[in-house]
Amino acid sequence: MADYRPRRPNGQSARVVASAGAIPVVPPGGLAPERAWGQGDAMSEHRATVTWQRGDVAFDYESYSRNHSWEFVGGTRVEASAAPDFLGSPEGVDPEEAFVAAVSSCHMLTFLALAARKRRTVNIYRDRAVGFLEKNAEGRLAITRVVLRPVIHFDDSVDISDDEIERLHHLAHEHCFIANSIRSEVSVEPQTISQ
């Protein structure tokens, strides 16, 4: 699982105390699994079709197009490319951006599921997440760190402390499917939180 480093807005590390049993954990969709899933048992499958075509452009490093498409089972199609630094188009989503969005989205969905179970109504959740491409310990380029910066607006009827929000973030990270699938460090730096 990715390392979790909760941080206060001032950059200081925050102490997280959480008990996994304190909040019932459910998948981000909010449905409790019907049976316990062991290692090797697929709870679900997730498919994507990635398509690239050369066209009539020469196939050398400087010339070939990095533009391609991602298609998903529900019919959604995303125009993708390499990052502009790697000769891609800024108009396409690059894999690094998609990775950061997946980490942020998974954390958010898990946070919302936990908040709903605790009856802590969230009206708006916005995260300006950033990932850092740099050399890892082996000297290879990797997204080594992802910083999540969520701003969460709870309903006016919700009375929630910073400590409880921090516990929810800790549990969201602990149970996020994507965070459990990567080696990158993930830190959560909550921004101004309003009720």
Secondary structure, DSSP 8 states (H G I E B T S, - for coil): ---EEEB-TTS-B------TTTS----TTS---SS---TT--S----EEEE---TTS--STTTS---EEEEETTS-EEEE---GGGT--TTSB-HHHHHHHHHHHHHHHHHHHHHHHTT--EEEEEE--EEEEEE-TTS-EEEEEEEE-EEEEE-TT----HHHHHHHHHHHHHH-TTGGG--SEEEE-----B-
